[in-house]
Amino acid sequence: MSLIQKIEQDYIVAYKAKDSVRLTVLRLLKTAMKNLQVELMRPIKEDETLDLVMKQVKQRRDSIEQFINAKRTDLAEKEEAELKVLQDYLPQALTQDELIKVVDAAVLKLEAKTQQDMGKVMQLILSEYKGRIEGKHLSDAVRSRLS
């Protein structure tokens, strides 16, 4: 089942179950998907849907951080609940050990030696493991490997 179909199906299930948090998140996600489809003037692809989910996850994480800094734990908890729903639609994240192996393999493949090669290494890894690695963790791992 494709990601788009899973979102559509889960939306219907959440609607029938009256799961307000999941329903709200999926409604926002479906709206973002529809807006992108209108903007592109064609049906959206699976990887574009994944990009939208990742964008929503990033927004939630930023919001949580800001709410915690503003001492608004009620809003931070709401965002965390929404983040958990969105994470159901992301692929399985790489563990730290897997990340190190992937970085080592990419560095060997590209024969990277200096920090100037960092962009090439990250680009290669992100193209192969899209949605499974958070950019910040990847850049930290690549930076430590190349230094």
Buried (B, 14 or more C-beta within 10 A) or exposed (E): EEBBEEBBEBBEEBEEEEBEEBBBBBEBBBEBBEEBBEEEEEEBEEEBBBBBBBEBBBBBBEBBEEBBEEEBEEBBEBBBBBBEBBEEBBEEBBEEEBBBEBBEEBBEEEEBEEEEBBEBBBEBBBEEBEBBBBEEEBBEBBBEBBE
